[in-house]
Amino acid sequence: MDGTVEATAQIDPSPAPEGPIRPGRKRDHTRDPEIMTAAIDVLAEVGYERMTVDMVAARAKAGKATLYRRWPSKADLVLDAVGCMGAAKAGPLPDTGSLRGDLVALLSPRTVHDADHKLKVMLGLASVTAHSPELAESIREAFLEPRAAVTRALLERAKERGEISPSCDVGLLSRVSSSMVISRAMFEHRPVDRAFLLSVIDGVIIPAAGVGPAAGR
């Protein structure tokens, strides 16, 4: 709402085969980004239950056989797609000189749009997370932890410059906005727009961090 497995070479004691070695055909991974994007888009539109590998193949204009060779099941495809979202690198942190300024600077139209898209993907996966701990962990790493990490860094910086109380529970406060966003979208079925996100900043995070009205603005 983020691992690489290294293979260890094994020495084969059997004699080397006679004659030339014919290497197997390598898999073409050049279209993986397009397929991952298609999978995420379909997931956001129809949810996990209605999503099919065939729908992703059609959206990506790729052969169904290609997808099934690479991802034997829908779950495998979704896990990879969600993992790719989590691997995306965040931009530099804003530095406006105040906690509120930094938090508001995160709410650019592009950022709000991307966050809304991620939220739709997360909601589309809600029905299966209770039965798939691996998928639930991927969602946490892709959607929840990156946002919490950014907020945590901004809070820590505000603490270092003496803007907020040293006793502020940065870890807890960094997860408040994500929790409120999920609650609003999943249970209240109301839009998560810039106005709502600003109300969370001004009505919850800034007061909870102990920033006075004048300093907060």
N, C-alpha and C positions, 0 to 999 in steps of 0.2 A: 504498500500500500508503500559470498561474493568473494575450485581448487584445481590445481593442475596435478594430474597423476603422472608421475614419471615412471617409465618402464625401465626395469633393470635388465641389461643385456645378459643372456644366458649362453654359455658355451656348449655347443652341441658336439659330443665326443664321437659321433658317427662319422665315417669317411665322407669326404666331399663328393658330391655327385659328379659323374663324368659328363663331358660335353658342356655346351654353353648354357648359362642360367638365363631363363626367360623371366624377367620381372613381371609380377602381376600388375594389372591395370590399377593405377592410382585413382582414388576417389577425387572427384572435382568438388572442392569446397568453395569455389569462387562465388557461387550463388547463395551460399548460406545466409549472408546478411539480408538478402531480399526475402528469403523464405522465413527467417526469424521475424522480420517486420510484418510479413503477411500473417503469420501465426498470431502475433500480438494483436493486430488489427481485427482479425476474425474473433479472437477471444474477447476483445473489448465490445464487439458488436453483438455477439450471440451467446456468450458464456461458454463454460467448459462442457456442459451437458449437451448442448446442441452443436458444438463445434465438431467438425470431422477433418481428417487429414485430406480428404478430397477437396474440401472447401479451401484449405490452405494452398493446395497445389494449384487450384484454379486461380486464386488470388495472385499467387506468385508466378503464374504462367510457367509452371514446372510440371514435369511428368510425375504421375502418382507413383510409378515404380521407383523413381529417384528418391522420393521422400520416404517410401517404405524401406528402401535399402539403408537409408541413413538413420531413420527413426522407426523402429519396428512397431511402435504403438503411439497413440495420441499422447499418452502421459510422457513418453520420452521426448516427444517434440515440444510439449509445453514446458517441461523442465528446462530444456536447453534455451527456449525462447525467454523464459523468465530470468534465467541465469545471465543471458546476454544483456537484458535490461539493467540488471544489477551491476554488470561490469562496466557500464558507461561511466566515464570520468566526469566528475562535477567540475564546474568552472571555479575561478578564484573567488574567495570569500569577499563580500563587500566590506568596506572599511570606511564608514561615514563619520566615525567618532562617537556614535551613540548606539546603544542596543536597539532602540526602536528604529532608528535610521537604517541599521543593518538589516533588521528583520523585514522592514518595508521594502528595502532594495531587492530582496529576494522575490518580490511579487511582481515581476515583469510579466507582460502579457504572454510571452513565450513560456515562461516558467509556470504560470498558472495553467496554460493550455496543456503542457506536458504532464503536470501533476494531475489534471483532470483525466487525461488519457490513462495514466497509470492507475488511478483510482478505479476506473471502469474495468481495467484488466483484473485488478484485485477483487472487485465485486464479482466478476465473472468466474473467479476461482473459489469463491466462498463456500460453495456447496461441497467441494471435495477436500478442503484442507483438513477437516476433522478426521478423515480416513487416510490421509497421506501426510505423515510427519515430514517426509522429505520435501514435498511441495510446500508445506507450511513454512519450513525453514528457508526455502528459496524465496518465498514471498517476503519473509522478514528481512532477508539480506538485500533483496532488490528494491523494496518499496519503503519499508519502515526504518531500517537502520541508516541508510544514506541521509534521509531528512533529519533524523534525530542527531546524527553526527554533525551536521552543519549547525543546527540549533545549539548543540552542546558546545561547539567551538566558539560561537558568538557569545554565549553566556559566560564561558570561561574567560574570554577576552574582556568582557564587561566587568567581570569580577577582578581581573588583574589591574584594571585602571580605576578600581574603586567605585564603579558606578552602581554595582549591586552588592548586597550583603555577602560577606564571606561565608555565611551559614546557608546561603541559597542552595537547595538541592538541585544541582544542575542536571544530574542524570534523570531525575523524575520530571523536571520541568521541560526537558528537551523532548519528551514523548507526549506532552499534553496536546499539542496542536494536531498531531497525527490521529490520536484517539478521538478528538472531537470531530475531525473530518470524517473518519470512518463511521462514527455514530450518526452524524447528520446525513450522510449518503445512504447508509445501509438501513437504518431504522426510521429515520424521519423522511427519507426520499425527497430531500430538498437540495437545491444546487449548492455546490461548493465553489463560490465565486470570490472575486477579490474583496468584495465588501465583507463577506463572512470572514475571510482570513484576516482582514484588518481588525474586525471586531474581536477575534481571538487574541491578536497581538495587544490591542489596547485594553480589552476587558479582562484578560486572563494572564497572559505571560508577563507583561510589564508590571502590573500590580503584584503578582506573585513573586516576581524577582526583587521587589522592594524598591523599584524606581519611582521617584516622585513624579507628579504630573508635569512639572516644569522641565525636569531632566528628561522625562520620557519623550517629550516633544521638542 
